Amino acid sequence: MRTPVPAPLLEFQLTLRAPAGISPAALLGSYDGYVNAPGPPVAAVHRAVPMREVAGWRLGADITVPLGEPPFPLLVYLHGGGWVMGAPHTHRRLATELAALGLLVVSVDYRRAPKHRFPAAVEDAEFAVDWAAGQAAEFGGDPSRILVGGDSAGANLAACVLTGTTAGRSVSAALLLYGVYDYHRALPVLAPSLAGHEAHTQLYLPAGDFEAVRGDPRLSPEGHGAGMPPTLVAVGGRDPLREESTAFAAHLAEVGVSHELVVLDGAPHAFLQLPTHPAHDEGLAAIEGFLRRHGLLRPTGDS
C-alpha cells in the first residue's frame, strides 16, 4: 500500500499557496525526504559539473548517467521553483527517474531571481544546451539526440530556449511539464510564490521592464512556437496552472508543431515530485511513451 502524499504538500500543489507563517520554500524543503526518497538505480551521478562563471554565479549541472551502454539521448533539464527557488538537488529523485528511462540527464543549476532577474536564467539555459551539445559526449551523451525539458518555471525556460534563442536548433524534442507559457497571464496564480503580481512586487522581472518584455519569446513562449521540435505538454487536471498548458498546446496545434497534450485527471501541480501519487507513475509512462514514439529510446530489450 502506498504512503499517502503528505496533506500540506498536496494542498500546496493544488493551490500554489503556502499556509500562513511559512514560505513556499520552507514548506517544500520540509518534505524533501518524501519528494526525494531514493529513486531507481543509475550508473553514476556527477554533481556540480562546471560550465562557466557569469555575474558571480558558478553555472553548473548535476549529470545523471543511466544504466546500460552509451551513447544515450541527452536531456538538458531545467528544474522548477518559480524562477526563485529550487536547484538540481531539489529534483534529484526525478533526475534518476528520467535517467531510468534511458536518458542522460543534465540538470542545470541556473541563476535565480531576485538576485539574478530575467533574462539571466534564460541565458543560462541557452548556454547549457550549447554546452551539452559540445561536452556531454564525455559522459555518454549523444549530441544528435538532444532534448530540452523542465517542470513549472523550468518548463517555461525550456520553451523559451526553443522560441527565443538559437540553441533550440539542435534540439530533437521537448518535455514540458506543467509549465508557464505566458508570464503575465499566469502571474496572478504565481503571485504567492513571487511576492505579488505587480511590477514592483513580483520577483522575476526587473520592475522597469515589466511592460516592455510582455510577449517577449524569452519570457512568454506562447505565440512563438512555430518551428519547435516534437513536444510533450503534460499537466494535471487539478493544477491551478492547467490553462497554461492547454493554451500552449492549442498554439502548437495552430502553428503545426507535432505535439502531445497529456492532462492527468485529478493530478495537482508538480505530480512528478509526489512519488506516491497515482499521477507520478502515469506521468513517467507518458514521457516514456512519447520518447519511444519519436524514436528517442532504444527498443525494449536492446542493450
C-alpha positions as CSV (number, residue, x, y, z in Angstrom):
1,M,0.0,0.0,0.0
2,R,1.3,3.4,-1.0
3,T,2.2,6.0,1.6
4,P,-0.3,8.9,1.2
5,V,1.0,12.2,-0.2
6,P,1.5,14.5,2.9
7,A,-1.6,16.6,3.2
8,P,0.0,20.0,3.5
9,L,2.2,19.3,0.5
10,L,-0.7,18.1,-1.6
11,E,-2.7,21.1,-0.6
12,F,0.1,23.4,-1.7
13,Q,0.4,21.7,-5.1
14,L,-3.4,22.1,-5.6
15,T,-3.4,25.8,-4.7
16,L,0.2,27.0,-5.0
17,R,-0.4,28.8,-1.7
18,A,1.5,28.0,1.4
19,P,-0.2,28.2,4.9
20,A,0.2,31.4,6.8
21,G,3.5,31.6,8.6
22,I,5.6,29.5,6.3
23,S,7.2,30.3,2.9
24,P,6.8,28.1,-0.1
25,A,10.5,27.3,0.0
26,A,10.3,26.3,3.7
27,L,7.2,24.2,3.1
28,L,8.7,22.3,0.2
29,G,12.0,21.9,2.0
30,S,10.3,20.3,5.0
31,Y,9.1,17.5,2.7
32,D,12.4,16.8,0.9
33,G,12.7,13.4,2.5
34,Y,9.4,12.4,0.8
35,V,9.9,14.2,-2.5
36,N,13.5,12.9,-2.9
37,A,13.1,9.4,-1.4
38,P,15.6,7.1,-3.0
39,G,14.8,6.6,-6.7
40,P,15.8,3.9,-9.2
41,P,19.4,2.8,-9.6
42,V,21.6,4.7,-12.1
43,A,25.2,4.2,-13.2
44,A,26.6,7.5,-11.8
45,V,25.7,11.0,-10.7
46,H,28.3,13.7,-11.3
47,R,27.5,16.7,-9.0
48,A,28.1,20.3,-9.8
49,V,29.9,19.8,-13.1
50,P,31.2,23.3,-14.0
51,M,30.0,25.1,-17.2
52,R,31.1,28.7,-16.7
53,E,31.1,31.6,-14.3
54,V,28.9,34.5,-15.0
55,A,27.9,37.6,-12.9
56,G,29.4,35.9,-9.8
57,W,27.4,32.7,-10.4
58,R,29.1,29.3,-11.0
59,L,26.9,27.8,-13.6
60,G,27.0,24.0,-13.4
61,A,24.9,20.9,-13.6
62,D,24.3,17.6,-12.0
63,I,24.7,14.9,-14.6
64,T,22.9,11.6,-14.0
65,V,24.1,8.7,-16.1
66,P,21.7,5.8,-16.8
67,L,22.5,2.1,-16.7
68,G,23.3,0.5,-20.0
69,E,25.6,1.2,-22.9
70,P,26.1,4.7,-24.2
71,P,25.5,6.7,-26.2
72,F,22.3,7.9,-24.5
73,P,19.8,10.5,-25.6
74,L,20.6,13.7,-23.7
75,L,18.1,15.7,-21.7
76,V,19.0,19.2,-20.6
77,Y,16.7,19.6,-17.6
78,L,15.6,22.8,-16.0
79,H,14.1,22.5,-12.6
80,G,11.0,24.3,-11.3
81,G,10.7,26.7,-8.4
82,G,9.1,29.9,-9.7
83,W,12.4,31.2,-11.0
84,V,13.3,31.9,-7.4
85,M,13.6,28.5,-5.7
86,G,14.8,25.0,-6.4
87,A,18.1,23.5,-7.6
88,P,19.2,20.2,-9.1
89,H,19.3,19.0,-5.5
90,T,15.6,19.5,-5.0
91,H,14.9,17.4,-8.1
92,R,17.4,14.7,-7.6
93,R,15.0,11.8,-7.4
94,L,13.2,13.0,-10.6
95,A,16.6,13.1,-12.3
96,T,17.2,9.4,-11.5
97,E,13.7,8.5,-12.7
98,L,14.2,10.2,-16.0
99,A,17.6,8.5,-16.3
100,A,15.9,5.2,-15.6
101,L,14.1,5.7,-18.9
102,G,17.4,5.7,-20.7
103,L,18.2,9.5,-20.7
104,L,21.5,11.1,-19.7
105,V,20.1,13.9,-17.6
106,V,21.9,17.3,-17.4
107,S,20.1,19.1,-14.5
108,V,21.1,22.8,-14.7
109,D,21.8,25.0,-11.7
110,Y,20.8,28.2,-13.5
111,R,20.8,31.7,-11.9
112,R,17.7,32.5,-9.9
113,A,15.8,35.7,-9.0
114,P,15.6,38.0,-7.3
115,K,19.3,38.4,-7.3
116,H,19.6,37.4,-10.9
117,R,16.5,38.6,-12.7
118,F,15.3,38.0,-16.3
119,P,16.8,37.2,-18.7
120,A,19.6,35.6,-16.6
121,A,18.0,32.2,-16.3
122,V,17.1,32.0,-20.0
123,E,20.7,32.9,-20.9
124,D,22.0,30.1,-18.6
125,A,19.6,27.6,-20.1
126,E,20.7,28.6,-23.7
127,F,24.3,28.2,-22.7
128,A,23.6,24.9,-21.1
129,V,22.1,23.5,-24.3
130,D,25.1,24.6,-26.3
131,W,27.5,23.3,-23.6
132,A,25.7,19.9,-23.6
133,A,25.9,19.6,-27.4
134,G,29.7,20.0,-27.2
135,Q,30.6,18.4,-23.9
136,A,28.1,15.7,-22.8
137,A,29.6,13.0,-25.0
138,E,32.3,12.8,-22.3
139,F,29.5,11.4,-20.0
140,G,28.0,9.1,-22.6
141,G,25.5,11.6,-24.2
142,D,24.6,11.5,-27.9
143,P,24.7,15.1,-29.3
144,S,22.5,14.0,-32.2
145,R,19.7,13.3,-29.8
146,I,19.3,16.3,-27.5
147,L,16.1,17.0,-25.6
148,V,15.2,20.1,-23.6
149,G,12.8,19.8,-20.7
150,G,11.7,21.1,-17.4
151,D,8.9,21.4,-14.9
152,S,6.9,24.5,-13.9
153,A,9.2,27.5,-14.2
154,G,11.7,25.2,-15.7
155,A,9.3,24.2,-18.5
156,N,8.9,27.9,-19.2
157,L,12.7,28.2,-19.5
158,A,12.8,25.1,-21.8
159,A,10.2,26.5,-24.1
160,C,11.9,29.9,-24.1
161,V,15.2,28.3,-25.2
162,L,13.3,26.9,-28.1
163,T,11.4,30.0,-29.1
164,G,13.6,32.9,-28.1
165,T,17.2,31.7,-28.6
166,T,19.3,30.0,-31.3
167,A,20.2,27.0,-29.1
168,G,16.9,25.2,-30.0
169,R,18.1,24.5,-33.5
170,S,20.0,21.4,-32.3
171,V,17.1,20.0,-30.2
172,S,15.2,16.9,-31.2
173,A,12.3,17.1,-28.8
174,A,10.9,18.9,-25.8
175,L,9.4,17.7,-22.5
176,L,7.3,20.5,-21.0
177,L,5.8,19.6,-17.6
178,Y,3.1,21.7,-16.0
179,G,4.7,24.9,-17.2
180,V,4.1,28.6,-17.7
181,Y,3.9,29.9,-21.2
182,D,2.5,33.5,-20.8
183,Y,4.2,35.0,-17.7
184,H,1.8,38.0,-17.3
185,R,-1.3,35.8,-17.7
186,A,-0.1,33.3,-15.1
187,L,1.2,35.9,-12.7
188,P,-2.0,36.2,-10.5
189,V,-1.7,32.4,-9.8
190,L,2.0,32.6,-9.2
191,A,1.9,35.7,-7.1
192,P,2.1,33.9,-3.7
193,S,5.4,32.5,-4.7
194,L,6.7,35.6,-6.4
195,A,5.8,38.1,-3.6
196,G,3.0,39.7,-5.7
197,H,1.7,40.3,-9.2
198,E,2.6,44.0,-9.6
199,A,5.6,45.2,-11.5
200,H,7.3,46.4,-8.2
201,T,6.4,43.3,-6.1
202,Q,7.0,40.3,-8.4
203,L,10.5,38.9,-8.2
204,Y,11.4,37.6,-11.6
205,L,11.4,40.6,-14.0
206,P,13.2,43.9,-13.4
207,A,10.4,46.2,-12.4
208,G,11.3,48.8,-15.1
209,D,11.0,46.1,-17.8
210,F,7.7,44.7,-16.7
211,E,5.7,46.0,-19.6
212,A,8.5,46.2,-22.2
213,V,9.0,42.4,-22.2
214,R,5.3,41.5,-22.3
215,G,5.2,38.9,-25.1
216,D,9.0,38.5,-25.4
217,P,9.6,34.9,-26.5
218,R,12.4,34.6,-23.9
219,L,9.6,35.2,-21.2
220,S,6.3,34.1,-22.8
221,P,6.9,31.5,-25.5
222,E,3.2,31.2,-26.4
223,G,2.7,32.8,-29.8
224,H,6.3,32.0,-30.9
225,G,6.2,28.2,-31.1
226,A,6.5,27.8,-34.9
227,G,9.5,25.6,-35.7
228,M,9.6,23.9,-32.3
229,P,10.6,20.2,-32.3
230,P,8.1,17.5,-31.3
231,T,6.8,18.4,-27.9
232,L,5.2,16.7,-24.9
233,V,3.0,19.1,-22.9
234,A,1.9,17.4,-19.6
235,V,-0.2,18.9,-16.8
236,G,-2.5,17.8,-14.0
237,G,-6.2,18.2,-14.3
238,R,-6.4,20.0,-10.9
239,D,-3.3,22.1,-11.4
240,P,-4.0,25.8,-10.9
241,L,-1.8,26.4,-14.0
242,R,-3.6,23.9,-16.1
243,E,-4.8,26.5,-18.6
244,E,-1.3,27.5,-19.3
245,S,-0.6,24.0,-20.8
246,T,-3.9,23.7,-22.7
247,A,-3.5,27.1,-24.2
248,F,0.1,26.4,-25.2
249,A,-0.9,23.1,-26.8
250,A,-3.6,24.9,-28.8
251,H,-1.0,27.3,-30.0
252,L,1.3,24.5,-31.1
253,A,-1.6,22.9,-33.0
254,E,-2.3,26.3,-34.7
255,V,1.3,26.6,-36.0
256,G,1.6,22.9,-37.0
257,V,4.1,21.6,-34.4
258,S,4.0,17.9,-33.7
259,H,2.9,17.6,-30.0
260,E,1.0,15.6,-27.5
261,L,-1.1,17.1,-24.7
262,V,-1.4,14.9,-21.7
263,V,-3.9,16.0,-19.0
264,L,-3.8,13.6,-16.0
265,D,-7.2,13.6,-14.3
266,G,-7.2,14.6,-10.7
267,A,-3.5,15.4,-10.6
268,P,-2.1,18.6,-8.9
269,H,0.8,20.7,-9.9
270,A,4.3,19.0,-9.6
271,F,2.9,15.5,-9.7
272,L,6.2,14.1,-10.8
273,Q,7.6,15.1,-7.4
274,L,4.8,13.3,-5.5
275,P,6.2,9.8,-5.8
276,T,3.2,8.1,-4.2
277,H,0.5,10.0,-6.1
278,P,-1.0,7.9,-8.9
279,A,-0.2,10.6,-11.5
280,H,3.5,10.2,-10.7
281,D,3.8,6.9,-12.5
282,E,1.3,7.9,-15.1
283,G,3.4,10.9,-16.0
284,L,6.6,8.9,-16.3
285,A,4.8,6.4,-18.5
286,A,3.6,9.3,-20.7
287,I,7.1,10.6,-21.1
288,E,8.4,7.2,-21.9
289,G,5.7,6.6,-24.5
290,F,6.4,10.0,-26.1
291,L,10.1,9.2,-26.3
292,R,9.5,5.8,-27.9
293,R,7.0,7.1,-30.4
294,H,9.6,9.6,-31.6
295,G,12.5,7.0,-31.8
296,L,14.5,8.6,-29.0
297,L,14.9,5.5,-26.9
298,R,16.3,2.1,-27.8
299,P,13.6,-0.6,-28.4
300,T,12.8,-2.5,-25.2
301,G,15.2,-5.4,-24.8
302,D,18.2,-3.8,-26.6
303,S,21.4,-3.4,-24.6
